[in-house]
Amino acid sequence: MALKSNDANWFRPMWRRVSITVFLAIWLAWEALWNQDQFWAFLVGAALLYSLYNFFYAFPKEEPKNGEPTEPAPPPPGEDGPRP
């Protein structure tokens, strides 16, 4: 699931994404090693994997500037390139 544009803008600073991920990793270690509660360890582990994927793998690399399309426009019809 991709982040919405408002969410992506809020998570744009790297320190926010790293701090949330580190918090979840510490919480997972607490649940797994100290409390030994499998239910909470599973839930926090799933949240950690979800945050790792969304914050570091699938996160948009650049913020699109106002007025610029997010994808390049296709060439107009009839202009396939130079002809011999």
PyMOL commands that place a pseudoatom at each C-alpha (Angstrom):
pseudoatom trace, name=CA, resn=MET, resi=1, chain=A, elem=C, hetatm=0, pos=[0.000, 0.000, 0.000]
pseudoatom trace, name=CA, resn=ALA, resi=2, chain=A, elem=C, hetatm=0, pos=[1.509, 3.281, -1.060]
pseudoatom trace, name=CA, resn=LEU, resi=3, chain=A, elem=C, hetatm=0, pos=[1.525, 6.281, 1.212]
pseudoatom trace, name=CA, resn=LYS, resi=4, chain=A, elem=C, hetatm=0, pos=[-0.890, 9.094, 0.431]
pseudoatom trace, name=CA, resn=SER, resi=5, chain=A, elem=C, hetatm=0, pos=[0.632, 12.406, -0.608]
pseudoatom trace, name=CA, resn=ASN, resi=6, chain=A, elem=C, hetatm=0, pos=[-0.100, 14.046, 2.780]
pseudoatom trace, name=CA, resn=ASP, resi=7, chain=A, elem=C, hetatm=0, pos=[1.502, 11.113, 4.599]
pseudoatom trace, name=CA, resn=ALA, resi=8, chain=A, elem=C, hetatm=0, pos=[4.499, 11.105, 2.271]
pseudoatom trace, name=CA, resn=ASN, resi=9, chain=A, elem=C, hetatm=0, pos=[4.995, 14.833, 2.827]
pseudoatom trace, name=CA, resn=TRP, resi=10, chain=A, elem=C, hetatm=0, pos=[4.884, 14.405, 6.606]
pseudoatom trace, name=CA, resn=PHE, resi=11, chain=A, elem=C, hetatm=0, pos=[7.344, 11.492, 6.486]
pseudoatom trace, name=CA, resn=ARG, resi=12, chain=A, elem=C, hetatm=0, pos=[9.649, 13.265, 3.991]
pseudoatom trace, name=CA, resn=PRO, resi=13, chain=A, elem=C, hetatm=0, pos=[12.349, 14.088, 6.631]
pseudoatom trace, name=CA, resn=MET, resi=14, chain=A, elem=C, hetatm=0, pos=[14.535, 11.020, 7.096]
pseudoatom trace, name=CA, resn=TRP, resi=15, chain=A, elem=C, hetatm=0, pos=[14.767, 11.458, 10.887]
pseudoatom trace, name=CA, resn=ARG, resi=16, chain=A, elem=C, hetatm=0, pos=[11.010, 10.835, 11.290]
pseudoatom trace, name=CA, resn=ARG, resi=17, chain=A, elem=C, hetatm=0, pos=[11.131, 7.593, 9.345]
pseudoatom trace, name=CA, resn=VAL, resi=18, chain=A, elem=C, hetatm=0, pos=[14.246, 6.381, 11.140]
pseudoatom trace, name=CA, resn=SER, resi=19, chain=A, elem=C, hetatm=0, pos=[12.942, 7.293, 14.598]
pseudoatom trace, name=CA, resn=ILE, resi=20, chain=A, elem=C, hetatm=0, pos=[9.659, 5.428, 14.087]
pseudoatom trace, name=CA, resn=THR, resi=21, chain=A, elem=C, hetatm=0, pos=[11.484, 2.378, 12.749]
pseudoatom trace, name=CA, resn=VAL, resi=22, chain=A, elem=C, hetatm=0, pos=[13.990, 2.387, 15.633]
pseudoatom trace, name=CA, resn=PHE, resi=23, chain=A, elem=C, hetatm=0, pos=[11.142, 2.748, 18.137]
pseudoatom trace, name=CA, resn=LEU, resi=24, chain=A, elem=C, hetatm=0, pos=[9.383, -0.281, 16.640]
pseudoatom trace, name=CA, resn=ALA, resi=25, chain=A, elem=C, hetatm=0, pos=[12.611, -2.305, 16.672]
pseudoatom trace, name=CA, resn=ILE, resi=26, chain=A, elem=C, hetatm=0, pos=[13.188, -1.509, 20.353]
pseudoatom trace, name=CA, resn=TRP, resi=27, chain=A, elem=C, hetatm=0, pos=[9.569, -2.339, 21.158]
pseudoatom trace, name=CA, resn=LEU, resi=28, chain=A, elem=C, hetatm=0, pos=[9.891, -5.660, 19.312]
pseudoatom trace, name=CA, resn=ALA, resi=29, chain=A, elem=C, hetatm=0, pos=[13.042, -6.518, 21.260]
pseudoatom trace, name=CA, resn=TRP, resi=30, chain=A, elem=C, hetatm=0, pos=[11.243, -5.635, 24.510]
pseudoatom trace, name=CA, resn=GLU, resi=31, chain=A, elem=C, hetatm=0, pos=[8.281, -7.864, 23.703]
pseudoatom trace, name=CA, resn=ALA, resi=32, chain=A, elem=C, hetatm=0, pos=[10.376, -10.754, 22.407]
pseudoatom trace, name=CA, resn=LEU, resi=33, chain=A, elem=C, hetatm=0, pos=[13.143, -10.795, 25.003]
pseudoatom trace, name=CA, resn=TRP, resi=34, chain=A, elem=C, hetatm=0, pos=[11.711, -9.318, 28.197]
pseudoatom trace, name=CA, resn=ASN, resi=35, chain=A, elem=C, hetatm=0, pos=[7.934, -9.890, 28.141]
pseudoatom trace, name=CA, resn=GLN, resi=36, chain=A, elem=C, hetatm=0, pos=[8.020, -12.960, 25.883]
pseudoatom trace, name=CA, resn=ASP, resi=37, chain=A, elem=C, hetatm=0, pos=[4.531, -12.138, 24.675]
pseudoatom trace, name=CA, resn=GLN, resi=38, chain=A, elem=C, hetatm=0, pos=[4.125, -13.726, 21.250]
pseudoatom trace, name=CA, resn=PHE, resi=39, chain=A, elem=C, hetatm=0, pos=[0.942, -11.852, 20.325]
pseudoatom trace, name=CA, resn=TRP, resi=40, chain=A, elem=C, hetatm=0, pos=[2.431, -8.361, 20.787]
pseudoatom trace, name=CA, resn=ALA, resi=41, chain=A, elem=C, hetatm=0, pos=[5.767, -9.444, 19.345]
pseudoatom trace, name=CA, resn=PHE, resi=42, chain=A, elem=C, hetatm=0, pos=[3.973, -10.602, 16.186]
pseudoatom trace, name=CA, resn=LEU, resi=43, chain=A, elem=C, hetatm=0, pos=[1.966, -7.367, 15.888]
pseudoatom trace, name=CA, resn=VAL, resi=44, chain=A, elem=C, hetatm=0, pos=[4.962, -5.110, 16.451]
pseudoatom trace, name=CA, resn=GLY, resi=45, chain=A, elem=C, hetatm=0, pos=[7.083, -7.241, 14.109]
pseudoatom trace, name=CA, resn=ALA, resi=46, chain=A, elem=C, hetatm=0, pos=[4.467, -6.865, 11.385]
pseudoatom trace, name=CA, resn=ALA, resi=47, chain=A, elem=C, hetatm=0, pos=[4.374, -3.088, 11.962]
pseudoatom trace, name=CA, resn=LEU, resi=48, chain=A, elem=C, hetatm=0, pos=[8.185, -2.996, 11.788]
pseudoatom trace, name=CA, resn=LEU, resi=49, chain=A, elem=C, hetatm=0, pos=[8.241, -4.888, 8.486]
pseudoatom trace, name=CA, resn=TYR, resi=50, chain=A, elem=C, hetatm=0, pos=[5.503, -2.630, 7.097]
pseudoatom trace, name=CA, resn=SER, resi=51, chain=A, elem=C, hetatm=0, pos=[7.416, 0.510, 8.099]
pseudoatom trace, name=CA, resn=LEU, resi=52, chain=A, elem=C, hetatm=0, pos=[10.688, -0.811, 6.665]
pseudoatom trace, name=CA, resn=TYR, resi=53, chain=A, elem=C, hetatm=0, pos=[9.014, -1.519, 3.344]
pseudoatom trace, name=CA, resn=ASN, resi=54, chain=A, elem=C, hetatm=0, pos=[7.055, 1.748, 3.100]
pseudoatom trace, name=CA, resn=PHE, resi=55, chain=A, elem=C, hetatm=0, pos=[9.654, 4.108, 4.567]
pseudoatom trace, name=CA, resn=PHE, resi=56, chain=A, elem=C, hetatm=0, pos=[12.806, 2.822, 2.896]
pseudoatom trace, name=CA, resn=TYR, resi=57, chain=A, elem=C, hetatm=0, pos=[11.926, 0.662, -0.113]
pseudoatom trace, name=CA, resn=ALA, resi=58, chain=A, elem=C, hetatm=0, pos=[8.718, 2.058, -1.605]
pseudoatom trace, name=CA, resn=PHE, resi=59, chain=A, elem=C, hetatm=0, pos=[9.024, 5.659, -0.395]
pseudoatom trace, name=CA, resn=PRO, resi=60, chain=A, elem=C, hetatm=0, pos=[8.972, 8.208, -3.249]
pseudoatom trace, name=CA, resn=LYS, resi=61, chain=A, elem=C, hetatm=0, pos=[12.505, 9.432, -3.873]
pseudoatom trace, name=CA, resn=GLU, resi=62, chain=A, elem=C, hetatm=0, pos=[11.691, 12.979, -4.944]
pseudoatom trace, name=CA, resn=GLU, resi=63, chain=A, elem=C, hetatm=0, pos=[8.866, 15.300, -4.207]
pseudoatom trace, name=CA, resn=PRO, resi=64, chain=A, elem=C, hetatm=0, pos=[7.143, 16.328, -7.449]
pseudoatom trace, name=CA, resn=LYS, resi=65, chain=A, elem=C, hetatm=0, pos=[7.273, 20.074, -8.038]
pseudoatom trace, name=CA, resn=ASN, resi=66, chain=A, elem=C, hetatm=0, pos=[4.026, 21.971, -8.467]
pseudoatom trace, name=CA, resn=GLY, resi=67, chain=A, elem=C, hetatm=0, pos=[2.781, 21.793, -12.000]
pseudoatom trace, name=CA, resn=GLU, resi=68, chain=A, elem=C, hetatm=0, pos=[5.111, 18.988, -13.071]
pseudoatom trace, name=CA, resn=PRO, resi=69, chain=A, elem=C, hetatm=0, pos=[3.611, 15.623, -14.019]
pseudoatom trace, name=CA, resn=THR, resi=70, chain=A, elem=C, hetatm=0, pos=[4.757, 12.659, -11.966]
pseudoatom trace, name=CA, resn=GLU, resi=71, chain=A, elem=C, hetatm=0, pos=[5.386, 10.575, -15.104]
pseudoatom trace, name=CA, resn=PRO, resi=72, chain=A, elem=C, hetatm=0, pos=[6.787, 11.687, -18.459]
pseudoatom trace, name=CA, resn=ALA, resi=73, chain=A, elem=C, hetatm=0, pos=[4.123, 12.501, -21.006]
pseudoatom trace, name=CA, resn=PRO, resi=74, chain=A, elem=C, hetatm=0, pos=[3.788, 10.099, -23.941]
pseudoatom trace, name=CA, resn=PRO, resi=75, chain=A, elem=C, hetatm=0, pos=[4.856, 11.462, -27.344]
pseudoatom trace, name=CA, resn=PRO, resi=76, chain=A, elem=C, hetatm=0, pos=[2.095, 13.051, -29.413]
pseudoatom trace, name=CA, resn=PRO, resi=77, chain=A, elem=C, hetatm=0, pos=[0.491, 10.791, -31.999]
pseudoatom trace, name=CA, resn=GLY, resi=78, chain=A, elem=C, hetatm=0, pos=[2.374, 10.633, -35.279]
pseudoatom trace, name=CA, resn=GLU, resi=79, chain=A, elem=C, hetatm=0, pos=[5.746, 11.528, -33.767]
pseudoatom trace, name=CA, resn=ASP, resi=80, chain=A, elem=C, hetatm=0, pos=[7.421, 8.155, -33.363]
pseudoatom trace, name=CA, resn=GLY, resi=81, chain=A, elem=C, hetatm=0, pos=[10.890, 9.524, -33.954]
pseudoatom trace, name=CA, resn=PRO, resi=82, chain=A, elem=C, hetatm=0, pos=[13.104, 10.248, -36.944]
pseudoatom trace, name=CA, resn=ARG, resi=83, chain=A, elem=C, hetatm=0, pos=[12.287, 8.486, -40.153]
pseudoatom trace, name=CA, resn=PRO, resi=84, chain=A, elem=C, hetatm=0, pos=[14.834, 7.281, -42.697]
for i in range(1, 84): cmd.bond("trace and resi %d" % i, "trace and resi %d" % (i + 1))
show_as sticks, trace
zoom trace
